[in-house]
Amino acid sequence: MLLLFSLYFNLLLSYAAGLVPFRYNFRKRRFDTCKPFVPVATILLLLFAAVQYRLGRLPERMKIPKVGMQDIIHAVENLVLNGNCVLIAVQQLLFLETYRQLLTDLLTGVRALARRTTVALGEQVQLLVQLVLLPCATYTLHVSVYITLIEWAEISIVQAVLFMVSLIPNIAHVNNFYALLFVQRLTLGEINDMLADLWTICIRPGANELLPPSSRLQLHLQQYQQCAGSVQKILPYYSLSVALYLLILFQELMSKFFYQFTHFYTLSLGNPSPHILEAMGTMMILVYGMYTAQLIAECYAISEKSQKIKSTVHRLSLIPGQDRYFHATINTFLLSLNHSMLKINIAGMFTMDFELLTGMLAAISNFVVLLMQFHIDYSKSKISYWHGNNSSKPLTVRS
């Protein structure tokens, strides 16, 4: 139940953001192309970017003063967010049929998993967190921070809601990528389990099976090649937009750490600021950190499942007493695994694994320390300049 709810929630979010320019055929249970939907969805997606470009700027009057490079960081964030919306719209127009097929395969795969009831509760909760809870928490926190920083008299609730509106299609698009990989990862896990069962059947004497081991192995080889082909089909159409969204996550984590440090530093100088910002800043760090970790962990799990399948097939090659066809299939399987090890490479720039996550943490630490040094030097020079001007003023004695 959680599996289908999470997927349908994200598909509804994608429809609302203009990421699904298709009509859903309930009778055939698939997406059908519909010409009027394409321009409407494209205009809706571009409208999200245009509204944020118009209303997604921090005003000059805020409850706390702006610090350091806050304007520059926020401008870069808006540029990447809105540029990614334009990129997604262009890609949909160029590869409309491919996106339709990918979404149809996603629905088919999730329904098949739900019917088999083989998905563990932990896996379903993980999908619920990624597709439902984290997007809602991210957007709600952004709106709450904006409302906290600005006086109520200066904004309307509509303006607050539209402040980070282009974040919605970005999140939904990346979550579609996550859901597609989630289905392929579960499929790879099932293939590995069936190969492990095949090993048990081969070493058990007197086993009566409907299919001989060589035929079953050939069937599993075809299933793996189909799954590997699906993963390689997903990457070209999502990798660049996912790379840009990772840049947004990196920038958000860096800026939130920086704002937290400057918040404590301004408190040490006796400048009061709303304490709720400290709590919301910490929550945003946790939400964005969890979002980044789950996305990278899902991509790494694809590679790990592929490596486990390779180990299981190697184990099958050690079984004695099998025919030539069985060993020929083993060699073909290993050759296929060697040529299609499923590592999620994003736009040819980097591989999604935990090494990337540790590199992001190291880069964030370096940038935050660098920005804090500039901020402290700027604050000290500003304070010394203020004290110097006050001390140089002559004292007048009134008689």
C-alpha positions in Angstrom: 0.0 0.0 0.0 2.8 2.4 0.9 4.6 1.5 -2.3 1.6 2.6 -4.6 0.7 5.6 -2.4 4.3 7.0 -2.6 4.5 6.5 -6.4 1.0 8.0 -7.1 1.8 11.0 -4.8 4.9 11.8 -6.8 3.1 11.3 -10.2 0.3 13.7 -9.0 3.0 16.2 -8.0 4.6 15.7 -11.4 1.3 16.3 -13.2 0.8 19.5 -11.1 4.2 20.8 -12.0 4.0 20.0 -15.7 6.4 17.1 -15.7 3.9 14.6 -17.2 2.7 16.0 -20.6 0.6 12.8 -21.2 -2.9 11.6 -20.7 -3.3 8.5 -18.5 -5.4 5.7 -20.1 -7.2 4.0 -17.1 -8.5 1.2 -19.3 -5.1 0.2 -20.7 -3.2 1.4 -17.6 -0.6 3.4 -19.5 0.3 6.9 -20.5 -0.9 7.9 -24.0 0.4 10.8 -26.0 -2.0 13.7 -26.3 -1.0 16.7 -28.3 -2.9 19.4 -26.3 -1.1 18.2 -23.1 2.4 18.9 -24.4 2.3 22.7 -24.8 0.2 23.1 -21.6 2.7 21.1 -19.6 5.6 22.9 -21.0 4.1 26.3 -20.4 3.2 25.2 -16.8 6.8 24.1 -16.2 8.2 27.4 -17.6 5.6 29.3 -15.5 7.0 27.8 -12.3 10.5 29.1 -13.3 9.1 32.6 -14.3 7.2 33.0 -11.0 10.2 32.1 -8.9 12.4 34.5 -11.0 9.9 37.3 -10.3 9.1 36.6 -6.6 11.9 34.4 -5.4 14.2 37.1 -4.2 15.0 38.1 -0.7 13.8 41.6 0.0 16.0 44.3 1.5 14.1 44.6 4.8 14.5 41.5 6.9 14.2 40.8 10.6 17.9 40.0 10.7 20.6 41.7 8.5 21.9 39.8 5.5 25.3 38.3 6.1 28.3 37.7 3.9 27.6 36.4 0.4 23.9 35.6 1.1 22.6 37.6 -2.0 25.1 35.9 -4.3 24.4 32.4 -2.9 20.6 33.0 -3.2 21.0 34.3 -6.8 23.0 31.2 -7.9 20.3 29.0 -6.3 17.6 30.7 -8.2 19.6 30.5 -11.4 20.2 26.8 -11.1 16.6 26.0 -10.0 15.0 28.0 -12.8 17.6 26.8 -15.4 16.9 23.2 -14.5 13.2 23.8 -15.1 13.9 25.1 -18.6 16.3 22.1 -19.2 13.6 19.6 -18.2 11.0 21.3 -20.4 13.4 21.2 -23.4 14.3 17.5 -22.8 10.6 16.6 -22.6 9.9 18.2 -25.9 12.9 16.5 -27.6 12.4 13.0 -26.1 8.7 12.9 -25.4 8.2 9.3 -26.4 11.1 8.1 -24.2 9.7 9.8 -21.1 6.3 8.3 -21.8 7.7 4.8 -22.0 9.8 5.3 -18.9 6.8 6.4 -16.8 4.7 3.6 -18.2 7.4 1.1 -17.3 7.6 2.6 -13.8 3.9 2.1 -13.2 4.0 -1.4 -14.6 7.0 -2.3 -12.5 5.6 -0.9 -9.2 2.2 -2.7 -9.8 4.1 -6.0 -10.4 6.0 -5.5 -7.2 2.9 -4.7 -5.2 1.1 -7.8 -6.6 4.0 -10.1 -5.6 4.1 -8.5 -2.1 7.8 -9.2 -1.9 8.9 -5.7 -1.0 9.9 -5.4 2.6 8.2 -2.8 4.9 11.6 -1.0 5.3 11.9 -0.6 1.6 8.4 0.8 1.3 9.0 3.3 4.2 12.3 4.3 2.5 10.3 5.1 -0.7 7.6 7.0 1.3 10.3 9.1 2.9 12.0 10.0 -0.4 8.9 10.6 -2.5 6.4 12.1 0.1 7.9 13.2 3.4 11.2 14.8 2.3 9.6 16.9 -0.6 6.8 18.2 1.7 9.3 19.0 4.5 11.7 20.8 2.2 9.1 23.1 0.6 7.4 23.7 4.0 10.7 24.7 5.6 11.6 27.1 2.8 8.2 28.8 3.1 8.5 28.9 6.9 12.0 30.5 6.8 10.8 33.1 4.3 7.8 34.0 6.5 10.0 34.2 9.6 12.6 36.5 8.0 10.0 38.9 6.6 7.5 41.0 8.4 3.9 39.9 7.8 2.8 43.4 6.8 5.2 43.3 3.8 4.1 40.0 2.2 1.0 38.0 1.5 0.7 34.3 2.0 0.5 33.8 -1.8 3.9 35.5 -2.2 5.3 33.2 0.6 4.0 30.1 -1.1 5.4 31.2 -4.5 8.8 32.1 -3.0 10.5 28.7 -3.9 7.8 27.4 -6.3 10.3 26.1 -8.9 11.7 23.8 -6.3 8.6 21.6 -6.7 9.3 20.4 -10.3 13.0 19.9 -9.5 12.2 17.6 -6.6 9.5 15.7 -8.5 11.7 15.1 -11.5 14.6 13.8 -9.4 12.2 11.6 -7.4 10.9 10.1 -10.7 14.6 9.2 -11.4 14.8 7.8 -7.8 11.6 5.7 -8.3 12.9 4.3 -11.6 16.1 3.2 -10.0 14.2 1.8 -7.0 12.3 -0.6 -9.2 15.4 -1.7 -11.0 17.3 -2.3 -7.7 14.5 -4.5 -6.4 14.5 -6.4 -9.8 18.3 -7.0 -9.5 17.8 -8.2 -5.9 15.2 -10.7 -7.1 17.5 -11.9 -9.9 20.3 -12.5 -7.3 17.9 -14.4 -5.1 16.8 -16.7 -8.0 20.5 -17.3 -8.9 21.2 -18.3 -5.3 18.2 -20.7 -5.4 19.6 -22.1 -8.7 22.9 -22.8 -6.9 20.9 -24.8 -4.2 19.1 -26.7 -6.9 22.3 -27.6 -8.8 24.1 -29.0 -5.7 21.0 -30.9 -4.5 21.0 -34.4 -5.9 17.8 -35.8 -7.4 16.1 -32.5 -7.9 13.1 -32.6 -10.2 12.6 -29.2 -11.8 10.3 -28.1 -14.6 13.3 -26.3 -16.3 16.9 -27.6 -16.5 19.5 -25.5 -14.7 20.9 -24.3 -18.1 17.5 -23.0 -19.2 16.8 -21.3 -15.9 20.3 -19.6 -16.1 19.6 -18.4 -19.6 16.3 -16.9 -18.4 18.0 -15.1 -15.6 20.6 -13.8 -18.0 17.9 -12.3 -20.2 16.3 -10.7 -17.1 19.6 -9.1 -16.1 20.3 -7.8 -19.6 16.8 -6.3 -19.7 17.3 -4.6 -16.3 20.8 -3.4 -17.3 19.3 -2.0 -20.5 16.6 -0.2 -18.6 19.2 1.5 -16.3 21.3 2.6 -19.3 18.1 3.9 -20.9 17.2 6.0 -17.8 20.6 7.7 -17.3 20.9 9.9 -20.5 17.5 11.5 -19.9 17.8 12.2 -16.2 21.6 12.5 -15.5 22.1 16.2 -16.4 19.1 17.5 -14.5 20.1 15.3 -11.5 23.6 16.8 -11.7 22.1 20.3 -11.5 19.9 19.3 -8.6 22.9 17.8 -6.7 24.5 21.2 -7.2 21.4 22.8 -5.5 21.7 20.3 -2.6 25.4 21.1 -2.3 24.7 24.8 -2.3 21.9 24.5 0.2 23.9 22.4 2.6 26.8 24.8 2.4 24.7 27.9 2.8 22.7 26.4 5.7 25.9 25.5 7.6 27.2 29.0 6.9 24.1 30.7 8.1 24.1 28.6 11.3 27.7 29.6 12.1 27.0 33.3 11.3 23.8 33.1 13.5 25.9 32.0 16.5 28.6 34.6 15.7 26.1 37.5 15.6 24.6 36.3 18.9 28.1 36.4 20.4 28.4 40.0 19.3 25.1 40.8 21.0 22.9 41.0 17.9 19.7 39.3 18.7 17.9 37.2 16.0 14.8 34.9 16.1 15.7 31.6 17.9 13.3 29.8 15.6 15.8 30.3 12.8 18.3 28.1 14.6 15.8 25.3 14.8 14.6 25.6 11.2 18.2 25.9 9.9 19.1 22.7 11.7 16.0 21.0 10.3 16.9 22.1 6.8 20.4 20.7 7.2 18.9 17.3 8.3 16.4 17.2 5.5 18.8 18.1 2.7 21.4 15.8 4.2 19.0 12.9 4.3 17.8 13.7 0.7 21.4 13.7 -0.6 22.3 10.5 1.3 19.3 8.6 0.2 19.8 9.6 -3.5 23.4 8.6 -3.4 22.7 5.4 -1.5 20.1 4.3 -4.0 22.5 4.8 -6.9 25.2 2.9 -5.0 22.9 0.0 -4.2 22.4 -0.5 -8.0 26.2 -1.1 -8.4 26.3 -3.2 -5.2 23.5 -5.5 -6.5 25.2 -5.9 -9.8 28.4 -6.9 -8.0 26.5 -9.4 -5.9 25.1 -11.0 -9.0 28.6 -11.3 -10.4 29.8 -13.1 -7.3 26.8 -15.5 -7.4 27.4 -16.3 -11.1 31.1 -17.0 -10.3 29.9 -19.3 -7.6 27.7 -21.1 -10.1 30.7 -21.7 -12.4 32.3 -23.8 -9.7 29.5 -26.4 -9.7 30.8 -29.7 -11.2 28.8 -32.1 -13.4 27.0 -29.5 -15.5 26.7 -29.7 -19.3 28.5 -27.5 -21.9 25.4 -25.3 -22.5 25.4 -24.4 -18.7 29.0 -23.4 -18.7 28.6 -21.5 -22.0 25.8 -19.6 -20.5 27.9 -18.9 -17.4 30.7 -17.4 -19.6 28.1 -15.3 -21.5 26.6 -14.1 -18.2 30.1 -13.1 -16.8 31.0 -11.4 -20.1 27.7 -9.4 -19.9 28.4 -8.5 -16.3 32.0 -7.3 -17.2 30.7 -5.1 -20.0 27.7 -3.7 -18.2 28.6 -3.3 -14.5 25.8 -0.9 -13.4 27.6 2.2 -12.0 25.4 5.3 -12.0 27.5 7.8 -13.8 26.0 11.3 -13.9 26.5 13.2 -17.2 29.9 11.7 -17.5 31.2 13.8 -14.7 31.1 11.7 -11.5 29.8 8.4 -10.2 27.1 8.3 -7.6 28.7 6.5 -4.7 29.7 7.1 -1.1 33.0 8.5 -2.2 31.1 11.3 -3.8 29.2 11.9 -0.5 32.4 12.2 1.5 33.9 14.5 -1.1 30.8 16.7 -0.8 31.2 16.8 3.0 34.8 17.8 2.7 34.1 20.5 0.1 31.3 21.9 2.3 33.6 22.1 5.3 36.3 23.9 3.3 33.9 26.4 1.8 32.1 27.1 5.2 35.5 27.7 6.9 36.5 30.0 4.0 33.3 32.0 4.1 33.3 32.3 7.9 36.8 33.8 7.7 35.7 36.4 5.3 32.6 37.1 7.4 34.5 37.5 10.7 37.1 39.8 9.1 34.3 41.9 7.6 32.5 42.1 10.9 35.6 43.1 12.8 36.5 45.8 10.2 33.0 47.1 10.4 33.0 47.3 14.2 36.5 48.9 14.3 35.3 51.4 11.7 32.2 52.2 13.8 34.3 52.7 17.0 36.9 54.8 15.1 34.2 57.2 13.8 32.6 57.5 17.2 35.9 58.2 19.0 37.0 60.8 16.4 33.9 63.0 17.0 34.6 66.0 19.3 32.8 66.2 22.5 30.7 69.4 23.0 30.0 70.7 26.5 26.7 72.5 26.9 26.8 75.4 29.4 
